[in-house]
Amino acid sequence: MKTLLLSLLMTSMALAADTNVQNIAIKDIDGKDTTLKAYAGKVLLIVNVASECGYTPQYAGLQALHEKMSGKGLAVLGFPCNDFGGQEPGSEAEIKSFCSLNYKVTFPMFAKVAIKGDAKHPLYAALQSAAGGEVGWNFEKFLVSKDGKVLQRFGSDVAPDSPELMAAIEAALK
């Protein structure tokens, strides 16, 4: 029985690791249907963001990272989420305006997503499955390879310019 359970667990982990997030349907911040296929060949940093969180100032660091690394093949992608403390209550238009006015965000932003519960967005279901667990709070970061596979996950407390995140990004870009 233990062998069967272990085999099933390893198979599900392998399947999760093989999930290509580029194929999952999403909406951009303006409500247009899209996927992440436009970012094929780029390393992705997918971040669940919120406008009223203690980590909200990370928008500045994410924007700086975007400016510094987008020409080297990194795409920073923001996914607003209201699941944690109700800290993203606004509409997509309000979120877009907030990010532009307060942090001069130019990296791609997408429509609000659910990360917890039965209404969990398929992108976050795949990210969490591949990275081994539920998102705990706003501004968690998922590093995704050029071919759409989840490489690593970083907690909310990991700043966009932290040495550990920068080293992982540099390694993924090689």
Residue, then its C-alpha position, 0 to 999 in steps of 0.5 A: m500500500k505504501t509503495l502504491l501511495l508513494s508511486l501515485l505521489m511521485t507520478s502526480m509530482a512529475l505531472a505537476a512539474d511537467t505542466n506548461v503554464q504557457n498554455i493556460a487561458i488567462k485575461d489581461i488587465d483590460g479583460k482580453d483573453t490570452t495565454l502566456k504563449a507570448y512569453a515563450g522563450k522568456v523566463l517568467l516571474i509570476v507574482n500575485v499582487a495586491s494594492e493594500c498590502g504591507y508588501t505593496p511597496q514591492y511593486a517598485g522593486l518589481q518595476a525596477l527588476h522589469e526595467k533591468m532584466s526585461g532586455k535579458g529575457l525576463a518577464v515580470l507578470g502581475f496577477p492581482c488577487n483579493d484572497f488574502g485579507g481582502q487587500e485587492p478590492g478594486s476593479e481591474a481599471e482601478i488596479k491598473s490606475f493605482c499601479s501606474l500612478n503610484y509605482k509607474v508599473t509598465f510590466p504586464m498586469f493581468a485580471k484578478v485571479a482567485i488563488k484559494g478555494d474551489a474557484k482557484h484559477p487554473l494558472y495558480a492551481a498549476l503553479q501551486s501543484a508544481a511548487g508543492g503547496e498553497v500560496g500563503w499571502n500576497f506577493e509570492k513569486f513563482l519563477v518559470s523557465k523559458d519553456g513554461k515549467v515552474l522552477q522555484r517559488f519565493g515567499s512574500d518576504v523575498a524582495p525583488d532585488s534579493p540575492e537569492l531571487m536574483a541568483a535564481i533569475e540569472a541561472a534561469l536566463k542562462 
